[in-house]
Amino acid sequence: MNGPFKELYWKAACTEVETLEGMDAWEVIDRTNAISVLKFIWAFKIKHFPDGLLKEFKACFYAHGNQQLEG
């Protein structure tokens, strides 16, 4: 997020968050000691046209589901 395209990546990340919120992918709650918080990672990608020109900037938000505890 510190490179020459940081503003375009930021816009892609905001779009990803808006999309996930629109799908009710999560619920914001108050954190307590009984709650474990999952780690997450952002993945960014530049899509290109066949001639090599920049097409769009993509961002994906991934939670580490393997750390999720049952219940």
Secondary structure by P-SEA (a helix, b strand, c coil): ccccaaaaaaaaaaaaaaaaaaaccbbbbbbcccbbbbbbbbbbbbbbcccccccbbbbbbbccccccccc
